[in-house]
Amino acid sequence: MRPAPAPYVPPPLTLLPATLRKYVEAAAKAINVDVSYVLLPLLGSLGSVIGNTRSILLKPGFIQPPVIWTGIIGRSGQKKSPSIEAGVFAVWLNELALRRDNKQAKDKYDDELADWDNLERKDRLCKQKPVAPIEKTCWMDNLTPEKLADNLEANSHGVLVRKDELSHWLASFDQYHSVKGSDVSLWLSLHTGVSFAFDRRTDHRSYRIPNPRVCITGGIQPQVLKRALTVDFFERGLPARFLFAAPPARQDKWSEAVVPECLSTAVLELFNELWLLQPEHDEYGNQKPILLTLEPDARAAYVAYYNECGAASMGGDERAEAAWNKLSGYAARLALVIQLAANPHATTITGEVMRGACDLARWFGNENVRIYASFSETTEQREQRQLVEFIQSRGGLASVRDVTHYCWAFKGQTDKVEAMFNALVKEDRAKWLEPKEGGRGQPARKIQLLSSSPSPLIHDLRGETPNTGDGDALSTQKNTHTEKPNTEAVSASKAPMVL
């Protein structure tokens, strides 16, 4: 029998500069969600705000853009939408400012056009007709390839596609095309960030856009994702281009926790500084990103990680190969956006940032393996996962009564839960905590997961990150989170929905 999917482990936040790390933790606490729910849309937001101004040069001919696609997975009511809002708020505020600018420009144009129309015919010949202003945007939701092409032509910096329901985006493919797979091919090319070629059939307009920057973030329910990720999508490599996270559900509890205003302001100021970055121009006047290079220790860390991904991809099937090959590029993309978040004026990637980016990319790899493995789990494996996730939601500690009274999947099944508790202890995944004597009533014996932490926050293994210069500089201590890709889990299952 295939091994059960591994229990969920929160992502390491040590890569983030202090301001962003504190914001992610504070927002997750205020919403009562796992930190990954805020982290993933924040990463997509950072990629979109950097846009076409910067890329990372790994070696001549090997360049990665800050294009990041993320998806948070959870059942209805698990607060995906407020988490996405917390992660993208800075981009949304900039979009509102752009809309105000658009309205002012449109009003001015309408007035000038009215004045021009009122001129005598002979006077019009002496005065140029006003030109309609270009509509500026950095945000899209409901979109067609035609609308996306229009926006990228007018906004070369790039856009963020925010979808509360990624299923809506997946279901929109090929709605207006007779040839199956046309839209998928278009989006696959957009993920590379090299070029965007699109020809409209209605008005015969053609687009040839260099360095397109389209980041995506959204949420989706697990069963919907399982149905949406068809064999055709896997064969084309679409899932491998997404960074997913699927933390266990949490009990909803009222909390007075809020994100401190000073912290939100600091994040907004960082985004505003990143908005001001500008690309270079070639001899023909075309925009091109400024390339950040790797410092020697960053190169060594990346080469080691790149080779790890190559070994992991050989240990599984074609889907595993696609996933780990994309994650080698994602480590570079994560390093790029976080280096600029730490210092918007950086020109190189430090070893500390690259090590942290590789750690986070490893986490995404193992999380994808865990998610896809859950699609084909047996009834026994599903029940074990639900039990572990329930105990995790209570801080890693629970009694049999807690499970049978508050977890719907095990209502009233005392003997079964007791047996499952004993199995976890036998597998060295948990231990029994004997009740202390004294007090009123008979205290209940509880089980404690050995791999769980009672805190939803990630402890910073490097200590507090100091603030220096224009951004938060990361410390020089080595990153100690070095979990390797889970190649056994990748190769263990050959079911249709598994990587």
Backbone hydrogen bonds, N-H to C=O, Kabsch-Sander energy under -0.5 kcal/mol:
donor,donor_aa,acceptor,acceptor_aa,energy
16,L,13,L,-1.5
21,R,17,P,-2.7
22,K,18,A,-2.6
23,Y,19,T,-2.0
24,V,20,L,-2.7
25,E,21,R,-2.3
26,A,22,K,-2.6
27,A,23,Y,-3.0
28,A,24,V,-2.3
29,K,25,E,-2.1
30,A,26,A,-2.4
31,I,27,A,-2.2
32,N,28,A,-1.6
33,V,28,A,-2.2
37,Y,34,D,-1.6
38,V,35,V,-1.0
39,L,35,V,-2.6
40,L,36,S,-2.2
42,L,38,V,-1.6
43,L,39,L,-2.2
44,G,40,L,-1.8
45,S,41,P,-2.1
46,L,42,L,-2.4
47,G,43,L,-2.1
48,S,44,G,-2.0
49,V,45,S,-2.2
50,I,46,L,-1.8
51,G,47,G,-2.1
52,N,157,H,-1.1
53,T,50,I,-2.0
54,R,51,G,-0.6
55,S,290,I,-2.0
56,I,64,Q,-2.6
57,L,292,L,-3.0
58,L,56,I,-0.7
58,L,62,F,-2.6
59,K,62,F,-1.1
62,F,59,K,-3.0
63,I,61,G,-0.6
64,Q,56,I,-2.2
67,V,65,P,-0.8
68,I,66,P,-0.7
70,T,216,I,-2.4
71,G,243,L,-2.4
72,I,218,G,-2.4
73,I,245,A,-2.9
74,G,220,I,-1.9
78,Q,75,R,-1.7
83,S,79,K,-1.1
84,I,80,K,-2.5
85,E,81,S,-2.5
86,A,82,P,-1.9
87,G,83,S,-1.7
88,V,84,I,-1.7
89,F,85,E,-0.7
92,W,88,V,-2.2
93,L,89,F,-2.3
94,N,90,A,-1.6
95,E,91,V,-2.2
96,L,92,W,-2.2
97,A,93,L,-1.8
98,L,94,N,-2.3
99,R,95,E,-2.2
100,R,96,L,-1.8
101,D,97,A,-2.1
102,N,98,L,-2.7
103,K,99,R,-2.2
104,Q,100,R,-2.3
105,A,101,D,-2.6
106,K,102,N,-2.7
107,D,103,K,-2.7
108,K,104,Q,-2.2
109,Y,105,A,-2.3
110,D,106,K,-2.6
111,D,107,D,-2.1
112,E,108,K,-2.4
113,L,109,Y,-2.8
114,A,110,D,-2.3
115,D,111,D,-2.2
116,W,112,E,-2.2
117,D,113,L,-2.6
118,N,114,A,-1.5
119,L,116,W,-1.2
123,D,120,E,-0.5
124,R,120,E,-2.0
125,L,121,R,-1.1
126,C,123,D,-0.9
127,K,124,R,-1.2
136,K,134,I,-0.6
140,M,160,L,-2.5
143,L,141,D,-0.6
148,L,144,T,-2.8
149,A,145,P,-2.4
150,D,146,E,-2.2
151,N,147,K,-2.4
152,L,148,L,-2.6
153,E,149,A,-2.2
154,A,150,D,-1.8
155,N,151,N,-2.3
158,G,155,N,-1.1
159,V,213,R,-2.2
160,L,138,C,-1.8
161,V,215,C,-3.5
162,R,140,M,-2.3
162,R,160,L,-0.7
163,K,161,V,-0.6
163,K,217,T,-2.6
166,L,164,D,-0.5
166,L,219,G,-3.0
168,H,165,E,-1.4
169,W,165,E,-0.8
170,L,166,L,-2.5
171,A,167,S,-2.4
172,S,168,H,-0.8
172,S,169,W,-0.6
173,F,170,L,-1.0
175,Q,172,S,-1.6
177,H,174,D,-1.0
180,K,178,S,-0.6
182,S,179,V,-1.3
185,S,181,G,-2.2
186,L,182,S,-1.8
187,W,183,D,-2.4
188,L,184,V,-2.5
189,S,185,S,-1.9
190,L,186,L,-1.7
191,H,187,W,-1.7
192,T,188,L,-0.8
192,T,189,S,-0.5
193,G,189,S,-0.8
193,G,190,L,-0.5
194,V,189,S,-0.6
196,F,209,I,-2.0
198,F,207,Y,-1.9
200,R,205,R,-3.4
207,Y,198,F,-3.1
209,I,196,F,-2.9
211,N,194,V,-2.4
214,V,212,P,-0.5
215,C,159,V,-2.1
216,I,68,I,-1.2
217,T,161,V,-2.4
218,G,70,T,-0.9
219,G,163,K,-1.3
220,I,72,I,-1.9
225,L,221,Q,-2.6
226,K,222,P,-2.3
227,R,223,Q,-1.8
228,A,224,V,-2.6
229,L,225,L,-2.5
230,T,228,A,-1.9
234,F,230,T,-2.1
235,E,231,V,-2.7
236,R,232,D,-1.8
237,G,233,F,-1.0
237,G,234,F,-0.7
238,L,233,F,-2.0
241,R,237,G,-0.5
241,R,238,L,-1.5
242,F,239,P,-1.9
243,L,69,W,-2.5
244,F,242,F,-0.6
245,A,71,G,-1.4
263,L,260,P,-0.8
264,S,260,P,-1.9
265,T,261,E,-2.5
266,A,262,C,-1.8
267,V,263,L,-2.1
268,L,264,S,-2.4
269,E,265,T,-2.4
270,L,266,A,-1.9
271,F,267,V,-2.3
272,N,268,L,-2.5
273,E,269,E,-1.9
274,L,270,L,-2.1
275,W,271,F,-2.2
276,L,272,N,-0.8
276,L,273,E,-0.5
277,L,274,L,-1.4
280,E,288,K,-2.8
282,D,286,N,-2.5
285,G,282,D,-2.0
288,K,280,E,-2.2
290,I,53,T,-2.5
292,L,55,S,-2.8
292,L,290,I,-0.5
293,T,347,T,-1.5
295,E,349,I,-2.4
298,A,295,E,-0.5
299,R,295,E,-2.6
300,A,296,P,-2.1
301,A,297,D,-2.0
302,Y,298,A,-2.4
303,V,299,R,-2.7
304,A,300,A,-2.0
305,Y,301,A,-2.0
306,Y,302,Y,-3.2
307,N,303,V,-2.1
308,E,304,A,-1.6
309,C,305,Y,-2.4
310,G,306,Y,-1.9
311,A,307,N,-2.2
312,A,308,E,-2.7
313,S,309,C,-2.5
314,M,310,G,-1.2
315,G,311,A,-0.6
315,G,312,A,-0.9
316,G,313,S,-0.8
320,A,499,L,-1.0
321,E,317,D,-2.3
322,A,318,E,-2.2
323,A,319,R,-2.3
324,W,320,A,-2.6
325,N,321,E,-2.0
326,K,322,A,-1.9
327,L,323,A,-1.9
328,S,324,W,-1.3
329,G,325,N,-0.9
330,Y,326,K,-2.1
331,A,327,L,-1.8
332,A,328,S,-0.8
333,R,329,G,-1.9
334,L,330,Y,-3.0
335,A,331,A,-2.2
336,L,332,A,-2.1
337,V,333,R,-2.2
338,I,334,L,-2.2
339,Q,335,A,-2.3
340,L,336,L,-1.9
341,A,337,V,-1.5
342,A,338,I,-2.2
343,N,339,Q,-2.0
346,A,343,N,-2.3
349,I,293,T,-2.7
350,T,348,T,-0.5
354,M,350,T,-2.2
355,R,351,G,-2.6
356,G,352,E,-2.0
357,A,353,V,-2.5
358,C,354,M,-2.4
359,D,355,R,-2.1
360,L,356,G,-2.2
361,A,357,A,-2.4
362,R,358,C,-2.3
363,W,359,D,-2.0
364,F,360,L,-2.3
365,G,361,A,-2.2
366,N,362,R,-2.5
367,E,363,W,-2.4
368,N,364,F,-2.5
369,V,365,G,-2.0
370,R,366,N,-2.2
371,I,367,E,-2.6
372,Y,368,N,-2.6
373,A,369,V,-2.2
374,S,370,R,-1.5
375,F,371,I,-0.7
375,F,372,Y,-0.7
376,S,373,A,-1.2
377,E,374,S,-0.9
382,R,378,T,-2.7
383,E,379,T,-2.4
384,Q,380,E,-2.2
385,R,381,Q,-2.5
386,Q,382,R,-2.7
387,L,383,E,-2.2
388,V,384,Q,-2.5
389,E,385,R,-2.9
390,F,386,Q,-2.1
391,I,387,L,-2.3
392,Q,388,V,-2.7
393,S,389,E,-2.1
394,R,390,F,-0.7
394,R,391,I,-1.0
395,G,392,Q,-1.9
396,G,391,I,-2.5
397,L,391,I,-0.7
398,A,447,I,-2.0
400,V,445,R,-0.6
403,V,399,S,-1.7
404,T,400,V,-2.6
405,H,401,R,-1.8
406,Y,402,D,-1.9
407,C,403,V,-1.9
408,W,406,Y,-0.6
410,F,407,C,-2.0
411,K,408,W,-1.1
412,G,404,T,-1.3
413,Q,410,F,-2.0
414,T,412,G,-1.1
417,V,413,Q,-2.3
418,E,414,T,-2.5
419,A,415,D,-2.2
420,M,416,K,-2.2
421,F,417,V,-2.6
422,N,418,E,-2.2
423,A,419,A,-1.9
424,L,420,M,-2.0
425,V,421,F,-2.0
426,K,422,N,-2.5
427,E,423,A,-1.8
428,D,425,V,-1.7
429,R,424,L,-2.7
430,A,424,L,-0.9
431,K,448,Q,-2.0
433,L,446,K,-3.3
434,E,432,W,-0.6
446,K,433,L,-1.8
447,I,398,A,-3.1
448,Q,431,K,-2.7
449,L,396,G,-2.2
450,L,429,R,-1.9
451,S,429,R,-0.6
452,S,449,L,-0.8
459,H,457,L,-0.5
461,L,459,H,-0.8
463,G,460,D,-1.2
468,T,466,P,-0.6
468,T,471,G,-1.2
471,G,468,T,-1.0
472,D,341,A,-0.6
473,A,466,P,-0.6
473,A,471,G,-0.7
482,T,480,T,-1.1
487,T,485,P,-1.8
490,V,486,N,-1.5
491,S,487,T,-2.1
492,A,488,E,-1.4
493,S,489,A,-0.6
498,V,495,A,-1.7
